[in-house]
Amino acid sequence: MNGIIRAAALARKDLLLEWRGREILTAMATFALLVLLLLGFTIGATPSTSPTMLWIALGLATMLGMPRLIYSEVEQGAFETLLLYPGSREHLFWGKSAALASLLAVLWCVLLVIAGLFFNLDIWSRLPALIGAGVLGVVGLSATGTLYAALLLHVRGRELLLPVLLLPIMLPLVLAGVRVTEAALGGNNGGMWVAVIGLFDILFLLLAPLLFEAITEET
């Protein structure tokens, strides 16, 4: 219970700071919108291409926003203070991951509304399935993003190196997310691709906290 409280307090702190400044979410939303517009004008804004564009925008926005949740505290010397607090360092992972997941969930909802207008999609009749697809993807993206951001904590040029390392890991999740979103828009259940995202999420939710603790032990 103390671990849950600690993780929730950390996530609440990050979200309150974001609410006051609105820097990370604004940057991610603006960047994701620009990606949607760029892809829409180059590939074509059609219902068949919309799932791919949605997930590309969400994945790239994750790599833009994730570093600021951890690296800003490192630059200010606050992250080392968090590591000194009693308790398992896994709780830090859960708090940071929950904060990122909350921001990505809001971003996914914004992207759905924009895509509904931009691509002329009937998102409202498929909203529960689309939100479910987004939640599955957001969980995996937040877990992998938090882990890899911690992995490069004290590496020079980490903001440039993070996308290089994170993209190959995110690729299966993004691909599965595209297929699940296509199935949701078509009124299908997604079948195998839902299982792929579920297995991806379970794997990283089990391993990432342990690896995060091992990585931060060296800090």
HELIX and SHEET records of a PDB file:
HELIX    1   1 ASN A    2  GLY A   21  1                                  20    
HELIX    2   2 ILE A   24  ILE A   43  1                                  20    
HELIX    3   3 SER A   50  GLN A   76  1                                  27    
HELIX    4   4 ALA A   78  LEU A   84  1                                   7    
HELIX    5   5 GLU A   90  PHE A  118  1                                  29    
HELIX    6   6 LEU A  127  LEU A  151  1                                  25    
HELIX    7   7 ARG A  158  LEU A  185  1                                  28    
HELIX    8   8 MET A  192  GLU A  217  1                                  26    
END                                                                             
